[in-house]
Amino acid sequence: MLLLAVSAQAQGAAQSRVDAELLARGVLAVACDMLRTQGEFAPFGAGMTVAHEVMDVAPPSDSNRQRPGGLVTALREGLARALASGQLQATALVYEATLSVPPSLERRDAVAVALNHRSGYAALWVYPYQVVGGEIRIGEPQIIEQKTAPVKTKVKPKK
């Protein structure tokens, strides 16, 4: 029984990563289009439905964009709500970043994609890019995966 449970969990984790990769590819294409046509892009959010359709996720309309973090905080909240409600199986927050690439630690422009899956999978995929002759050339992503979901613990007061 334990072997079956571990096997099912491993398959679920693998599927979560596949779903996240599909979503990352979809939003990366959108970011590249904006970079090609506008030279930059504002942070945006997207989600993947159970049918593997990628859709825009707008920040909550009641959000106050004037507070610290502004649009990014509002997008994070909207994505978290959509994921928690069961509307989506995965979400992505996409924004421009700078990456230091080894071994020279040369600073490069990058597209960052913060991914979350309803299974608990979470990762940050950072794609370095260069603009060459008006085209966007994407490098291999740097991937930081969360090993386990954070566990909420109760702190016992000292006596």
N, C-alpha and C positions, 0 to 999 in steps of 0.2 A: 504494500500500500504506500509506504513512504517513497519508494522508487518511482511510482506512478505520479505522486504529487510533485516530486522534484522535477521529473521529466515535463510535466504539464507547466510547471512554473518556468522552466528554461525555455519552453516553446513560447510561452506568453511574453517573456523578456525579449526573445529574438523577434517576435512579431512587433512588439512595441518599438524596437529600434528600426525595423523595416518601415513601419508607419512614419516614424520621425524622419527618416531619410527621404521618404517620398514627399513629405511636407516641406522639408528643407530644400529639395530640388525645385519644387513649385515656387516657393517664395524667392529663392535665389534668382530664378528667371525673371521675376517681376522686378527685383532690385536691379538686376543688370540692365533691363530695358530702361528703367528710370535713370541709371547712371549714364547710359549711352545717349539718351535724349536730353537730359537735364543737367548732367554732370554731378548730381547729388540726389539724395532723397530724404524725406522726413521719415522718422520711425513709423512703422506700421505693424499691424497685427493680422494674423490669418489663422484659420483653423481647418481641421480635416474632419469631415463627417464620417459616419460609419460606412458609407458607400464610397469612401476614399475621394470625395470631392473636396477641393480646396476652395475656401471662401474667405472674403474679407471679414475681419472682426473689428468693428469700430469701438472707440472708447465709450464708456457709459455716457449718456447724454447729460446725466446729472453731475458729472465730474467737474471739479474746479481745476481748470488747466493753469490757473495762476499760482497754485501752490508749488512748493519745491518738487522738482521732478516733472512737473507739468504733464506733457503729453505722454511720456514714457510711463509714468505712474498710472495715468488714466488707462492706457493700453493694457498694462499689466493687470489692473483690476478687472477690466472687461474680459480679458482672456481667462483669468481665474474663475470668474463667474460663469462663463460659457462652458468651461471644462467641468466645473462642479455641478452644473445643471444637467449634464448628460447630453447637451446639444452637440458636443464635439468629442472626438476621441483623442485628438492631439491639437496643440496650439503652438504658434511660433510668434515671437516678438523679434522683429527685424530692424536693425539699425546699423549706421556706419560706425566703424571702429578703426583703430590703428593697431597693427601687430608688429612685434619685433621678431624677425625671422632668423633662427640660428643658421649657420654658425656666426655670421657677421653681426647679428642683431640689428640689421638694417630695418628701419621702420617702413612699413608698407601699409597702404590703404587696405581696408578689409570690410567685408560684410559679415556682421555677427547675427547669428540666428539662435535665440534662446528657445529651446524646445521643451515641451512638457506633454506627457502622455497620461491618460487617465489611469493607467496601470501603475503609475508612480515613476516611470522612466523620466529622467530630466537630464538635459545636456546643453552645452553651449558649443555650437559649431561656428568656427571663425574661418572664413574663406578669404585669403589674400587675393588681391586683384591688381592688374595693371591695365592702363588704357594705352593701346598700341594701334596707331592709325585709325582712331575713332572706334575701335572695337574693344570690348572688355574681355580680358584674358583672366580666367579664374584659376588660382592655384589649388593645391591639395588642402583640404580643410584641416585645421587644428581642432581636435575634438576633446572636450572636457566632459566626461560623463560622471554623473552622480552615482556612486556605488550603491547606496541604499537610501531609501526615503528617510528624511529626518524623523526621529522619534521624539514625540513630546513626552517629557518626563516631568513629574511633579517634584518640586524641591521641597524637602522636608525642613521645616524651620528648626533651628538649633534650640535646644532646651537649656 
